Amino acid sequence: MTPQAQTRKSTHSRSLGVPVSTLYQWRYRRVGPKASRVGRHLRYDPADVRAWVARQAA
């Protein structure tokens, strides 16, 4: 995955309809989509988020 392919937590927060704090909780509990830390920021691979959403819907 290239850095350009990674997206911000706020983008996924809006698309999933959950607060950013929920993404942090999911990451801490290891139940949400896979995220990478870039410095102090979280970044998500859109393909990982889509796969996670698909698994939740199944």
Phi, psi and omega in degrees: 000134179269155179302329179293333182281344180279146180237164184281159179297325181296327178298314182283330175301312179294316184291329179272346179075031179232154177294156178301324180299329177293321177299319178296319178296316179299318179296316180298317181275355180060044179241349183264189178295151181296133180232152176244146178264128175241101188067237178258008184255148174266139176230145182240140172276121182306326178294322177294321179293315178298319179295319180296315179298319179297319179294325180290327181284339184285000000 
